[in-house]
């Protein structure tokens, strides 16, 4: 498996991973955005953000991480792995590149209901710093702020 910086034309594969991963999150409101709206969002994200991809030996993208350096700090906005490729190390490699690219630390949000993500982040040294009822996310779901500080 290899990690590469995404190119603009990688967005369709990245969008399909995002859609597939979100479909497994049964606690989400499935009707919030259409697949077309989600693909447009991912296309913009890949164009405007620092996105890293995990590639299988055959060259297929199996995961991605979207990083952002913002006025309020460094953020890992998205880290998704194709559900068919879970537990193969892609998520760990993507988190490692995030730590390398943001050595001073970063923050991320995840849903409280996303137990797998919570275990993953905690196993990799991120610390829960705050919980909310979800009033500031469009899904309206309770969430958790995690931080990684070296």
Residue pairs with C-beta under 8 A, 6 or more apart in sequence:
1 54
1 55
1 56
1 57
1 62
1 88
1 89
1 90
1 93
2 54
2 55
3 52
3 53
3 54
3 55
3 93
3 94
3 96
3 97
4 52
4 53
4 55
5 50
5 51
5 52
5 53
6 14
6 46
6 51
6 52
6 53
6 64
8 46
8 47
10 46
10 51
10 53
10 61
11 39
11 42
11 43
11 45
11 46
11 47
12 39
13 60
13 61
14 42
14 46
14 51
14 53
14 61
14 64
15 38
15 39
15 42
15 43
17 61
17 62
17 63
17 64
17 80
17 81
17 82
18 38
18 42
18 64
18 78
18 80
19 35
19 38
19 39
20 82
20 83
20 84
21 80
21 81
21 82
21 83
22 28
22 38
22 80
23 30
24 83
25 111
25 113
25 114
27 111
27 113
27 114
27 141
28 139
28 141
29 139
29 140
32 138
32 139
33 41
45 51
45 66
45 77
45 78
49 66
49 67
49 68
49 77
50 66
50 67
50 68
50 69
50 101
51 64
51 65
51 66
51 67
52 64
52 65
52 67
52 94
52 97
52 98
52 101
53 61
53 63
53 64
54 61
54 62
54 63
54 64
54 81
54 90
54 91
54 93
54 94
55 61
55 62
56 62
56 85
62 81
62 82
62 84
62 85
62 88
62 90
63 79
63 80
63 81
63 82
63 85
63 90
63 91
63 94
64 78
64 79
64 80
64 94
65 76
65 78
65 79
65 94
65 95
65 97
65 98
66 76
66 77
66 78
66 79
67 74
67 75
67 76
67 77
67 98
67 101
67 102
67 106
68 74
68 75
68 77
69 75
69 102
73 105
73 106
73 107
74 102
74 104
74 105
74 106
74 107
75 106
75 107
75 108
76 95
76 98
76 102
76 106
76 107
76 108
77 108
79 91
79 94
79 95
79 98
79 108
81 88
81 90
81 91
81 94
91 120
92 124
95 120
95 121
95 124
98 106
99 106
99 148
99 150
103 150
104 150
105 147
105 148
105 149
105 150
106 147
106 148
107 129
107 145
107 146
107 147
107 148
108 121
108 126
108 145
108 146
108 147
109 137
109 143
109 144
109 145
109 146
110 117
110 118
110 121
110 143
110 144
110 146
111 117
111 134
111 139
111 141
111 142
111 143
111 144
112 118
112 131
112 141
112 142
112 143
112 144
113 141
113 142
118 128
118 144
121 146
122 128
124 148
125 148
126 146
126 147
126 148
127 146
127 147
127 148
127 149
128 144
128 145
128 146
129 145
129 146
129 147
130 144
130 145
131 142
131 143
131 144
131 145
132 142
132 143
132 144
132 145
133 142
134 140
134 141
134 142
134 143
137 143
